[in-house]
Amino acid sequence: MGLHRPRRRHALVTAVLVLLVSGCTTDSSPSGPSPSGPSPTAGPSDIAPTAIPTDPDTTPEPTIPSQTDTAWGRIWDRLPEGFPEYPGAAPTESGAGPASAILDVGDVEPAEVAGYYVPALEGLGYSTLARSDPREDGSIEVEWAGETTCRIRMTSTPLGGTTIVEIMYGSGCPFE
């Protein structure tokens, strides 16, 4: 009987070593969804928004628009805040090319539109350089100069029952 005891101990030690070694090995099979379905992942509704600290007393800085080269010269792609706007004017498209603003002022004579813009811009310190008489198509064009290289051109053109106003605000003009 004494001969069988070391074999049992050896078998027991071997079994313990096999269990220990098998517990230390890594599984080389690819990880992925379990057969019962995909594992839950965080979706857009599970992600909390990040708070951005802001000072309630500050106003965001206005963005400076881009500029475009035209046959008349380089212009800002929109008018600055505070630029005079004919009462009741609405933005529109004319298909005539780039402008800082294209406005539909309704059934108004071009001379009336020019009569509004001349004193409005002169009141802001611009000098009237030229004003055309009504052209063959009924349009009127006015140009102003500001400090240094600042130039502005306004053309009001009657089209059927409405008048379209195109304003070119030169790139030499301040954008504030």
HELIX and SHEET records of a PDB file:
HELIX    1   1 HIS A    4  CYS A   24  1                                  21    
HELIX    2   2 PRO A   44  ASP A   46  5                                   3    
HELIX    3   3 PRO A  110  GLU A  122  1                                  13    
SHEET    1   A 2 GLN A  67  ASP A  69  0                                        
SHEET    2   A 2 ARG A  74  TRP A  76 -1                                        
SHEET    1   B 6 ALA A  90  PRO A  91  0                                        
SHEET    2   B 6 ALA A 101  ASP A 104 -1                                        
SHEET    3   B 6 THR A 162  TYR A 169 -1                                        
SHEET    4   B 6 ARG A 151  LEU A 159 -1                                        
SHEET    5   B 6 ILE A 140  ALA A 145 -1                                        
SHEET    6   B 6 SER A 127  ARG A 131 -1                                        
END                                                                             
